[in-house]
Amino acid sequence: MTHRDYSPIDRALIQLDQAVRTVFGRPLTTERPDPGRGLPEAELDEHERRHIARLMRINHTGEVCAQALYQGQALTARRPEVARSMERSAKEENDHLDWCERRLDELGDRKSLLNPLWYAGSFAIGALAGLAGDKWSLGFVVETERQVESHLDGHLAEVPLKDQRTRVILEQMKADEVHHAEVARNAGAAELPAPVRLAMRLTSKVMTRSVYWV
């Protein structure tokens, strides 16, 4: 069954299943191995462990948002090939979601309690971006991935070199985000207006600061 064979009810049920898996369960992944698997655990003091865990909680929520954005955009994309591209990227983002959650478990911390709120808001933004037209939706992907890449660079600067398990996850996530941006750019993404890019950065700051603590 192809993307266009699904009825509106089928698609709604699929979206609901994906939302529940993303926020409350384990997402469907591409089965890529966790980059940190097999690496020794670093000796971290309590302050380092708590700070790294909170950074990974931010990254986990960021992936919840990315999943919601892609699903919202896929739902309202006008060209089937754009919808399929969004769905492929969403599945790869699920790998990141899974890796971040596993790392949080290893560090003895929890996911953000705000995830349902951020998923709902991001899904709505993604759907609106899709309604604006495929070139703008793709432009939204490019700008999102550009900001995520910068955000991951910041976290890599804060994670100690000795914590290779965390660092390799972040490095692979960064490589994937660069790839997703390139795919969207090649598909015809438009450059977003400066006020939209600024609004996205401000929203990102609200998310990171709130999720660090909650």
Protein Blocks (a to p, Z undefined) as FASTA:
>chain_A
ZZklpcfklmmmmmmmmmmmmmmmccddehiacfkgoiacddddfklmmmmmmmmmmmmm
mmmmmmmmmmmmmmmpmblklmmmmmmmmmmmmmmmmmmmmmmmmnopacdfklmmmmmm
mmmmmmmmmmnojklmmmmmmmmmmmmmmmmmmmmmmpcfklmmlmmmmmmmmmmmmmmm
mmmmmnopacddfklmmmmmmmmmmmmmmmmmZZ
